[in-house]
């Protein structure tokens, strides 16, 4: 995403999400606990626009995605979204489905690592949003369910058919997307769907610790690593190694690379500047 802002000011308050900041770490919390954080049209749009705004800010170096209450996110609100879509024409439905895909693209393309702190249910769109994060830290209570076929739709929603096989392999992805069965935390860890299984009740703490470690690291190097991981998913080896070479040559002109050498020589921790 481009770091260059338009003339529009940054949004100070978001209606459908809660945003907090702590020295380079932004935390976005789904805040409809009475509905298991079910997503509305406004929540999708807010998350899309928020990620775009944060991507323009040099101050954000890591993001935590979390849910308030008993679960992470139960997916699209049945009454407010599924009921409404039944009355939409094809053009309007295409607009909506493109918007949900834009949220996933924003999570994958933002220039900072995203950590999903998952407890309780992560279902439907909630499971895909967690999947689109760079790290998934899960409570033992976490369960993931890609429910799209259960409502008569394709399991390949919001990029799930692209992302899930690349995370857990085609066999597991086929089972999860076609059957829509819930995967609980122990199995999710076994098949590689989660990055870390936290102790019970410690998921927010562990996600925050991971985000802090990332935020305190070499931000430009991490941003380029994330960009390469996404870009090279569909590249042949020759193109990948050439892109790696170009990226490394640019980073070798960076201040952080010189700072590492100075710190190593002086036997002290490096002071990363993200430049």
C-alpha angles and dihedrals in degrees: 000000000000115000091209113105127216123227091271113106122240115267112255098194131027119209100206103032138042117232125193130173133207118179099309097336117103120194120201114193127192101227111193098098093160088063096039085256093295111184125245129195087262093051092054092048093046092051091048093050095041092054089050091052094046090050090061093053118089089201096071113083101159137012133208119205112202143160130230122231127000100348148021101241131324094205130244117000107256095214100037099040112018093042092047095047091059088069096047126101121232095266092053092046090052090052091052096047091047089052093054089050090051089059091056091046090051091053091050096042102042110112096238133065118265122213118197113207102204125191128157116350125008102175137164109335089004090061091049093050089053089046091053092056119097092233131025115201110187137196116223086252092061120118127178123206126176095202103174097112089049088068094043098264134115117279087224095083125147092358095307093133089054100044105034098059088050091054103039104012131258096281096055092039091053091052095046097045097041100042100031092213119162117255114208124213100266093053091041088057092047094054094042098251092127128047097209135009106217127205115269111286093006101092097105091047093049093045090051091049091051092047090050091051090051093045091051092051132085098298098194093049091049092047091052092046090054091048092051093048089057098039096047097051090094102027127108115243095256092056091045096053091046091052089047090052093050092047094049092048090055093046091050086066090054127108093236093060091052090044091056091054092048092048092047091050092047093043095237135117114273119254102221117210100180091239 
